[in-house]
């Protein structure tokens, strides 16, 4: 009952854990209140033994929960469950309770099309919707790819090997931040045509660069032959973004394809830092980009901006 200046983090899994890691790294006045389902075995924040953490087991949609959380005394609220509808429902309820003096409220939306529509409509004001893939992709473009493009001396080309949510957000950020540097983008996915059509409908492909879509399995050598045939020799050696949700596949394809493109940069999406990958990085020109680190950096910027 006496809690104040607290940060509320709702949900379990890697995203709430990343948020708690970020909040724990800041010198805050109040505790972190973690809201988890009653049937969940793992509680985010358990790794921080000295953390001022209060855990509440509750159904996020419980009508009485918001009263228990004392929103009027909170500093920040992060709704990070994997269920968009639950996040949005609670975000809407909070929006009716707070004003400009209330806490900063962020809600995760996994569906990119829904996120874009929510931002356009401003339906959730004053709650701010966001997406973890977009945060990580923006940090990747700003901290790595832009620097690479600036050093090649030629217009660049990018191969997005995996064109799901992460690949699409990388392209969206590339178009927003580095469009003048890019000559050609190749999007590869087992459902490449469908994913490209989705991106075209929701975002649109810039006419400032060439765009090639390829339907194919990354494990199929014929897919990589098609990729090689599509590359433009006049452009800089490509950046290969191995960005599927399958970390083992990303790393394996980087290992197998690097000898065929030794002047290229391979960027591998991963949530971990395997020691083998670190040793490989020292010998070859590719990097293992820990998505959790990119996500933490993006969340830190999001929270600090308030």
Helices and strands as residue ranges (DSSP letters): E 7-10, H 14-24, E 32-36, E 53-57, H 65-68, G 71-73, E 76-79, H 84-95, E 104-108, H 112-121, E 128-130, H 132-140, I 141-145, H 146-152, E 156-161, H 165-177, G 179-181, E 182-189, H 192-202, E 210-215, H 221-230, E 239-242, H 247-258, E 265-270, H 275-283, E 286-290, H 291-304
